[in-house]
Amino acid sequence: MIIRTMCEACKLQINLKPEDIKLVHGDRATYKFVCSSCKEPNNKPTDDKIIDLLLTSGVDWEEEVITLHPETPNPDASPLTIDDLIELHKELEEM
């Protein structure tokens, strides 16, 4: 099966195979592919209709793992101060 989409970088219509596309489920669903013409990566938002079409075409889901904190802290980052915490608290109260 061939899936036709447009590259956001070069604006060309391209033909992809299901294995060329990754359907990603994170905060919101997107599909990812690399343009066969310009080789630029694409990450396009999608909706339920497109998800159904991609899944029935043989595209696989890929879970997106979101890291809330880095494994190792940035050695160049300054330490958090009490003033930082107070400022954060004020900003959270305003939300």
Backbone as JSON, one array per atom type, in Angstrom:
{
  "sequence": "MIIRTMCEACKLQINLKPEDIKLVHGDRATYKFVCSSCKEPNNKPTDDKIIDLLLTSGVDWEEEVITLHPETPNPDASPLTIDDLIELHKELEEM",
  "N": [[0.85, -1.18, 0.0], [0.49, 2.23, -0.75], [1.05, 5.38, 0.68], [0.13, 8.67, 0.42], [1.45, 11.84, 1.03], [2.28, 15.23, 2.03], [5.4, 16.85, 2.12], [6.51, 18.98, 4.63], [8.77, 20.55, 4.47], [9.88, 20.69, 1.76], [7.57, 20.88, 0.31], [6.63, 19.03, -1.54], [4.53, 16.48, -2.94], [4.67, 13.27, -1.72], [5.21, 9.72, -1.92], [4.77, 7.14, 0.36], [5.61, 4.1, 2.1], [3.88, 2.0, 4.47], [5.75, 1.2, 6.44], [7.51, 3.31, 6.43], [6.47, 5.27, 7.95], [5.78, 6.5, 11.19], [3.39, 6.34, 13.64], [2.71, 8.31, 16.27], [1.95, 8.35, 19.67], [1.55, 10.68, 21.97], [1.38, 13.56, 23.9], [-0.39, 14.54, 22.07], [-1.61, 12.97, 19.11], [0.61, 12.28, 16.46], [2.11, 11.92, 13.19], [5.14, 10.63, 11.91], [7.75, 10.97, 9.53], [10.4, 10.63, 7.13], [11.21, 12.7, 4.49], [11.24, 11.44, 1.25], [12.32, 12.8, -0.83], [13.69, 15.34, -0.12], [14.86, 14.54, 2.21], [14.31, 15.54, 4.73], [13.19, 15.4, 8.14], [9.78, 14.96, 9.12], [7.06, 15.9, 11.17], [3.9, 15.54, 11.75], [0.8, 16.79, 12.96], [-2.17, 14.92, 13.77], [-5.52, 13.59, 13.29], [-8.45, 11.72, 14.45], [-9.6, 10.52, 12.14], [-7.46, 10.39, 10.27], [-5.71, 8.85, 11.78], [-7.12, 6.38, 11.87], [-7.08, 5.76, 9.11], [-4.3, 5.5, 8.67], [-3.68, 3.38, 10.44], [-5.23, 1.26, 9.36], [-3.89, 1.04, 7.02], [-1.6, -0.17, 7.71], [0.33, 1.09, 9.25], [2.3, 1.34, 12.16], [1.72, 1.91, 15.69], [3.63, 3.98, 17.87], [4.8, 4.44, 21.03], [5.35, 7.48, 22.62], [7.82, 8.4, 24.75], [7.97, 10.54, 27.38], [10.29, 12.37, 29.05], [10.44, 13.59, 32.22], [12.41, 14.66, 33.73], [15.93, 15.12, 33.36], [18.3, 12.43, 33.06], [20.85, 12.9, 34.06], [21.87, 15.73, 35.85], [22.29, 19.05, 34.52], [25.52, 20.16, 34.48], [26.25, 22.81, 34.28], [24.14, 24.29, 35.13], [22.68, 26.62, 37.38], [22.26, 26.31, 40.93], [19.04, 25.75, 42.48], [17.39, 28.33, 44.16], [16.01, 29.74, 47.23], [14.62, 32.02, 46.54], [13.98, 31.41, 43.89], [12.12, 29.36, 44.29], [10.1, 30.73, 45.64], [9.28, 32.52, 43.65], [8.38, 30.67, 41.72], [6.22, 29.59, 43.14], [4.55, 31.84, 43.32], [3.96, 32.21, 40.58], [2.58, 29.86, 40.04], [0.33, 30.18, 41.65], [-0.98, 32.17, 40.25], [-2.02, 30.92, 38.08]],
  "CA": [[0.0, 0.0, 0.0], [1.2, 3.5, -0.84], [0.41, 6.48, 1.4], [0.57, 9.93, -0.15], [1.42, 12.98, 1.95], [3.1, 16.34, 1.58], [6.53, 17.22, 2.97], [6.42, 20.35, 5.1], [9.99, 21.29, 4.13], [10.01, 20.97, 0.33], [6.21, 21.04, -0.21], [6.34, 18.06, -2.58], [3.72, 15.31, -2.62], [5.53, 12.09, -1.75], [4.6, 8.42, -1.68], [5.46, 6.41, 1.42], [5.11, 2.79, 2.5], [3.53, 2.02, 5.9], [6.94, 1.08, 7.31], [8.23, 4.59, 6.41], [5.72, 6.21, 8.8], [5.56, 6.14, 12.59], [2.26, 7.0, 14.28], [3.21, 8.51, 17.63], [0.94, 8.73, 20.64], [2.14, 11.4, 23.09], [0.37, 14.51, 24.35], [-1.37, 14.44, 21.0], [-1.12, 12.05, 18.09], [1.28, 12.81, 15.28], [2.82, 10.91, 12.44], [6.49, 11.06, 11.56], [8.38, 10.33, 8.39], [11.49, 11.38, 6.5], [10.86, 12.94, 3.1], [12.05, 10.66, 0.31], [12.93, 13.71, -1.79], [14.67, 16.26, 0.48], [15.43, 13.83, 3.37], [14.01, 16.25, 5.97], [12.19, 14.75, 8.99], [8.49, 15.62, 9.25], [6.27, 15.49, 12.33], [2.64, 16.21, 11.45], [-0.31, 16.47, 13.85], [-3.2, 14.14, 13.08], [-6.8, 13.45, 13.98], [-8.96, 10.34, 14.49], [-9.81, 10.02, 10.78], [-6.15, 10.05, 9.7], [-5.2, 7.72, 12.57], [-7.79, 5.18, 11.36], [-6.56, 5.47, 7.77], [-2.92, 5.02, 8.79], [-3.67, 2.05, 11.06], [-5.74, 0.27, 8.4], [-2.89, 0.92, 5.96], [-0.49, -0.97, 8.21], [1.27, 1.89, 10.03], [2.32, 0.92, 13.56], [1.78, 2.9, 16.77], [4.86, 4.07, 18.63], [4.58, 5.24, 22.23], [6.36, 8.51, 22.86], [8.17, 8.48, 26.16], [8.31, 11.91, 27.74], [11.12, 12.4, 30.24], [10.13, 14.78, 32.99], [13.67, 15.2, 34.23], [17.06, 14.45, 32.72], [18.97, 11.39, 33.85], [21.94, 13.55, 34.78], [21.65, 17.18, 35.85], [23.2, 19.88, 33.74], [26.55, 20.65, 35.41], [26.38, 24.26, 34.16], [22.95, 24.94, 35.67], [22.86, 27.16, 38.73], [21.38, 25.64, 41.88], [17.76, 26.38, 42.79], [17.47, 29.12, 45.4], [14.73, 29.98, 47.88], [13.94, 33.03, 45.72], [13.41, 30.7, 42.74], [10.94, 28.65, 44.77], [9.06, 31.73, 45.92], [8.81, 32.99, 42.34], [7.6, 29.59, 41.15], [4.99, 29.52, 43.9], [3.72, 32.97, 42.89], [3.49, 31.95, 39.22], [1.59, 28.78, 40.11], [-0.9, 30.75, 42.22], [-1.63, 33.0, 39.24], [-2.59, 30.05, 37.03]],
  "C": [[0.89, 1.24, 0.0], [0.38, 4.58, -0.13], [1.0, 7.77, 0.86], [0.4, 11.03, 0.89], [2.31, 14.08, 1.39], [4.2, 16.62, 2.6], [6.39, 18.69, 3.34], [7.63, 21.19, 4.68], [10.03, 21.68, 2.65], [8.68, 21.13, -0.39], [5.86, 20.1, -1.36], [5.4, 16.98, -2.06], [4.63, 14.1, -2.74], [4.71, 10.84, -1.45], [5.44, 7.66, -0.67], [4.82, 5.04, 1.6], [4.77, 2.86, 3.98], [4.74, 1.95, 6.83], [7.79, 2.36, 7.33], [7.63, 5.6, 7.38], [5.62, 5.65, 10.21], [4.42, 6.99, 13.13], [2.6, 7.09, 15.76], [2.08, 9.01, 18.52], [1.65, 9.36, 21.84], [1.07, 12.29, 23.67], [-0.76, 14.58, 23.33], [-0.77, 13.58, 19.9], [-0.5, 12.81, 16.92], [1.77, 11.64, 14.44], [4.11, 11.49, 11.92], [6.99, 10.28, 10.36], [9.53, 11.21, 7.93], [11.13, 11.48, 5.03], [11.81, 12.17, 2.19], [12.75, 11.55, -0.71], [14.03, 14.56, -1.16], [15.34, 15.69, 1.73], [15.22, 14.55, 4.7], [13.0, 15.46, 6.81], [10.92, 15.62, 9.08], [7.78, 15.05, 10.46], [4.95, 16.24, 12.22], [1.55, 15.81, 12.45], [-1.39, 15.72, 13.06], [-4.47, 14.09, 13.91], [-7.27, 12.0, 13.88], [-9.14, 9.74, 13.1], [-8.49, 9.56, 10.15], [-5.54, 8.87, 10.46], [-5.81, 6.41, 12.06], [-7.25, 4.78, 10.0], [-5.14, 4.9, 7.84], [-2.87, 3.62, 9.4], [-4.17, 0.98, 10.11], [-4.79, 0.08, 7.23], [-1.66, 0.14, 6.42], [0.57, -0.19, 8.98], [1.17, 1.48, 11.5], [2.34, 2.12, 14.5], [3.15, 2.85, 17.4], [4.58, 4.95, 19.83], [5.71, 6.24, 22.38], [6.59, 8.61, 24.35], [8.64, 9.9, 26.45], [9.07, 11.86, 29.06], [10.85, 13.71, 30.97], [11.38, 15.42, 33.59], [14.81, 14.45, 33.56], [17.68, 13.42, 33.65], [20.11, 12.0, 34.68], [21.7, 15.05, 34.73], [22.69, 17.91, 35.0], [24.24, 20.46, 34.7], [26.72, 22.17, 35.36], [25.19, 25.01, 34.75], [23.22, 25.45, 37.08], [21.88, 26.46, 39.68], [20.1, 26.45, 42.13], [17.88, 27.1, 44.13], [16.08, 29.25, 46.01], [13.93, 31.02, 47.11], [13.29, 32.4, 44.48], [12.12, 30.0, 43.13], [9.79, 29.61, 45.06], [8.46, 32.23, 44.63], [7.95, 31.92, 41.66], [6.24, 29.48, 41.84], [4.03, 30.63, 43.48], [3.14, 32.73, 41.5], [2.41, 30.86, 39.21], [0.28, 29.29, 40.67], [-1.68, 31.56, 41.2], [-2.28, 32.17, 38.13], [-4.05, 29.76, 37.27]]
}
